[in-house]
Amino acid sequence: MKNISTGNELLPYSVIELAAGGDIEAINTVLKHYERYITVLATQQFYDAYGNPHWFVDESLRRRLETKLITKILTFKVA
């Protein structure tokens, strides 16, 4: 199933249901699905001593975002 607005594939309902129930493989599937988005959110820009911009992935921020996603998955109520 495709999401028309973004062109990304949606997660199957069964995976969401299993992840909300605490299934480790399903949670990992959800994390894998959002991996690129989390990486983009955790990308930071800094400037070196010469004023040149550099981009890097802040691993601490990336892990915090993943942890927050896992927390929300586990508290998600499936109807």
URZI-V977827 format. One record per helix or strand of 2 or more residues. SS is the DSSP state (2 for helix, 1 for strand). FROM is the first residue (numbers start at 1). LEN is the number of residues. If there is no record, write none. Layout:
# URZI-V977827
SS&FROM&LEN + SS&FROM&LEN
This chain:
# URZI-V977827
2&13&8 + 2&24&10 + 2&35&7 + 1&43&5 + 1&53&5 + 2&59&17
